[in-house]
Amino acid sequence: MPDVIKDEARRRDYGLFVRPGAGGLALKLADEGVALTDEHLFWANGVGEETRPLSDISGVHLTVAHITRHGDFGSCEIRFEGSAPLQVVASSAFGFPDEQRSPVYAAFIRDLHASLAQRPAGTVRFSAGVSEGRLRVMQVMLVIAGLLFVALPLVLLLLSGELGMLAAALAGGILVAGLYGWTEKNRPRGYDPRRVPPELLP
C-alpha cells in the first residue's frame, strides 16, 4: 500500500481529450483527461477513470493532423498488449487545433517517453507517421494540388495578364506548402524515445 500511495502522489494530469480504439469519425470528443504516475497511465472514460500499468504499453505511435486554414495538432496512439489502443490528441473537442492544448500535449508526450525510455530496449515500439500507402496517396494529392492551385493560375496569368491570377497562385502556394509540411511530418519511421522528433510536437 505505501508504494501505491507514493506512486499516486507523483501523479501528473494533462487536460487532453482521449478516445478508445484506433480512430475513426467522431463529431465531438467527450472524454477529457489523461494522467501519468511513475508506474501507471490513467484516462477518462465517460463514467469515471481507467488505468493501466505503463508496463502494459507495447507501442506508441505519433502523427500530426492538418486542418486547412487552421493548422496542425498532434495525435498519440498508445498501444497495449491484448486490448484496444488509446488515442490522446491535442485538438479541441470538435477536432480543431487548440493552441492552449499544444504545450500540454508536448509535456505529456515528453513525460510519457521519459518513463517508457527506462524500460529495456525493444519492449516498446516507437513509430511515427502514416502508412507507406497513405503517404503515396498524400504525395499524389500534393502534386495535383500544386498543378491546380499554383501552376494553373500562373499559366492563366501569362495568357490573360489578369493580376487576380497572381493572388490565386500565391494563395495556392500557401496551401501547397502546408500540405507539403504535413506530408514531411508524417513520413513513416521509427524513433528513439529519448529524442522525440520535434516536428511531431506542434
C-alpha positions as CSV (number, residue, x, y, z in Angstrom):
1,M,0.0,0.0,0.0
2,P,2.7,2.6,0.8
3,D,4.2,2.1,-2.7
4,V,0.8,2.7,-4.3
5,I,0.3,5.9,-2.2
6,K,3.8,7.1,-3.2
7,D,3.1,6.4,-6.9
8,E,-0.2,8.3,-6.7
9,A,1.5,11.3,-5.1
10,R,3.6,11.7,-8.2
11,R,0.5,11.9,-10.5
12,R,0.7,14.5,-13.3
13,D,-2.6,15.4,-15.0
14,Y,-3.0,16.7,-18.6
15,G,-6.1,18.4,-19.9
16,L,-6.3,16.5,-23.2
17,F,-9.1,14.6,-25.0
18,V,-8.8,10.8,-25.3
19,R,-10.6,8.2,-27.4
20,P,-10.5,4.4,-27.0
21,G,-9.9,2.4,-30.1
22,A,-7.9,3.1,-33.3
23,G,-9.6,6.3,-34.5
24,G,-12.5,6.8,-36.9
25,L,-15.0,9.6,-37.2
26,A,-16.3,11.4,-34.1
27,L,-18.4,14.6,-34.3
28,K,-17.3,15.7,-30.8
29,L,-14.9,14.4,-28.3
30,A,-16.3,14.0,-24.8
31,D,-13.7,12.3,-22.6
32,E,-11.1,14.7,-21.3
33,G,-8.3,13.9,-19.0
34,V,-5.2,11.8,-19.0
35,A,-2.6,11.4,-16.2
36,L,0.7,9.7,-15.5
37,T,2.4,8.4,-12.4
38,D,5.8,6.7,-12.2
39,E,4.1,3.3,-12.9
40,H,0.6,3.9,-14.3
41,L,-1.4,5.7,-17.1
42,F,-4.9,7.0,-16.3
43,W,-7.6,8.3,-18.6
44,A,-11.2,9.5,-18.5
45,N,-13.8,7.1,-19.9
46,G,-17.1,8.9,-19.6
47,V,-18.2,7.3,-16.3
48,G,-15.0,7.6,-14.4
49,E,-11.4,6.7,-15.0
50,E,-9.5,3.7,-16.3
51,T,-5.9,2.8,-15.6
52,R,-3.2,0.5,-16.9
53,P,0.4,-0.1,-15.8
54,L,3.0,1.5,-18.0
55,S,4.4,-2.0,-18.3
56,D,1.4,-3.0,-20.4
57,I,2.2,-0.5,-23.1
58,S,3.6,-2.3,-26.2
59,G,3.8,0.7,-28.6
60,V,3.5,4.4,-29.1
61,H,2.6,5.9,-32.5
62,L,2.7,9.6,-33.2
63,T,1.2,11.5,-36.1
64,V,0.3,15.1,-36.9
65,A,-3.1,16.1,-38.3
66,H,-3.6,19.1,-40.5
67,I,-6.7,21.1,-40.8
68,T,-6.7,23.5,-43.8
69,R,-6.7,27.2,-42.7
70,H,-6.5,26.1,-39.0
71,G,-3.1,24.4,-38.6
72,D,-1.8,21.2,-37.1
73,F,-2.3,19.2,-34.0
74,G,-0.6,16.1,-32.5
75,S,-2.1,12.7,-32.0
76,C,-0.6,9.9,-30.0
77,E,-1.8,6.3,-30.2
78,I,-0.9,4.2,-27.1
79,R,-1.0,0.5,-27.8
80,F,-1.4,-2.2,-25.2
81,E,-0.9,-5.9,-25.2
82,G,-4.3,-7.7,-25.7
83,S,-6.6,-4.7,-25.8
84,A,-7.7,-1.7,-27.9
85,P,-5.3,1.3,-28.2
86,L,-5.9,4.7,-26.6
87,Q,-5.8,7.9,-28.7
88,V,-4.6,11.1,-26.9
89,V,-5.0,14.3,-29.0
90,A,-4.0,17.9,-28.8
91,S,-7.2,19.1,-30.5
92,S,-10.3,20.8,-29.3
93,A,-13.5,18.8,-28.6
94,F,-14.5,19.4,-32.3
95,G,-11.2,18.2,-33.7
96,F,-9.6,21.6,-34.5
97,P,-6.1,22.7,-33.5
98,D,-6.0,24.2,-30.0
99,E,-3.1,26.5,-29.1
100,Q,-3.7,26.1,-25.4
101,R,-3.5,22.3,-25.5
102,S,-0.4,22.1,-27.7
103,P,2.1,22.7,-24.9
104,V,0.1,20.4,-22.6
105,Y,0.3,17.7,-25.3
106,A,4.0,18.3,-25.7
107,A,4.5,17.9,-21.9
108,F,2.5,14.7,-21.9
109,I,4.5,13.2,-24.8
110,R,7.8,14.1,-23.2
111,D,6.8,12.7,-19.8
112,L,5.4,9.5,-21.3
113,H,8.5,8.9,-23.3
114,A,10.8,9.7,-20.4
115,S,9.1,7.0,-18.4
116,L,9.0,4.4,-21.2
117,A,12.6,5.0,-22.2
118,Q,13.6,3.5,-18.9
119,R,12.3,0.1,-19.9
120,P,14.5,-2.4,-21.7
121,A,15.2,-1.7,-25.3
122,G,12.7,-3.3,-27.6
123,T,10.0,-3.6,-25.0
124,V,8.0,-0.8,-26.5
125,R,7.9,0.0,-30.3
126,F,8.0,3.7,-31.1
127,S,6.8,4.7,-34.5
128,A,5.5,7.8,-36.3
129,G,3.7,8.8,-39.5
130,V,1.2,7.3,-41.8
131,S,1.4,4.0,-43.7
132,E,3.5,3.8,-46.9
133,G,0.3,3.5,-48.9
134,R,-1.3,6.6,-47.4
135,L,2.0,8.5,-47.8
136,R,1.9,7.8,-51.6
137,V,-1.7,9.0,-51.8
138,M,-0.7,12.2,-49.9
139,Q,2.2,12.7,-52.3
140,V,-0.1,12.3,-55.4
141,M,-2.6,14.8,-53.8
142,L,0.3,17.2,-53.2
143,V,1.3,17.1,-56.9
144,I,-2.3,17.6,-58.0
145,A,-2.8,20.5,-55.6
146,G,0.4,22.1,-57.0
147,L,-0.8,21.8,-60.5
148,L,-4.4,23.1,-59.8
149,F,-3.7,25.8,-57.3
150,V,-0.2,27.1,-58.3
151,A,0.7,26.1,-61.9
152,L,-2.7,26.7,-63.4
153,P,-3.2,30.2,-62.1
154,L,0.3,31.1,-63.3
155,V,-0.5,29.8,-66.8
156,L,-3.7,31.8,-66.8
157,L,-1.8,34.9,-65.7
158,L,0.6,34.5,-68.6
159,L,-2.2,34.0,-71.1
160,S,-4.6,36.7,-69.8
161,G,-2.5,39.2,-67.9
162,E,-5.1,39.1,-65.2
163,L,-3.4,40.1,-61.9
164,G,-6.0,38.3,-59.9
165,M,-4.4,35.0,-61.0
166,L,-1.2,36.1,-59.2
167,A,-3.1,36.4,-56.0
168,A,-4.7,33.0,-56.6
169,A,-1.2,31.4,-57.2
170,L,0.2,32.9,-54.0
171,A,-2.8,31.6,-52.0
172,G,-2.3,28.2,-53.7
173,G,1.3,28.2,-52.8
174,I,0.5,28.7,-49.1
175,L,-2.0,25.8,-49.3
176,V,0.5,23.5,-51.0
177,A,3.3,24.5,-48.6
178,G,1.0,23.5,-45.7
179,L,0.3,20.1,-47.3
180,Y,4.0,19.6,-48.0
181,G,4.9,20.3,-44.4
182,W,2.2,17.9,-43.2
183,T,3.4,15.2,-45.6
184,E,7.0,15.5,-44.4
185,K,6.0,15.4,-40.7
186,N,4.0,12.2,-41.4
187,R,6.8,10.1,-43.1
188,P,6.6,6.6,-41.7
189,R,9.5,5.9,-39.4
190,G,10.7,4.7,-36.0
191,Y,12.4,7.0,-33.5
192,D,14.4,6.9,-30.2
193,P,12.1,7.7,-27.2
194,R,14.9,9.7,-25.7
195,R,14.8,12.1,-28.7
196,V,11.2,12.6,-29.8
197,P,11.2,14.3,-33.2
198,P,10.3,18.0,-32.6
199,E,8.1,18.1,-35.8
200,L,5.7,15.7,-34.1
201,L,5.1,18.2,-31.3
202,P,3.1,21.1,-32.8
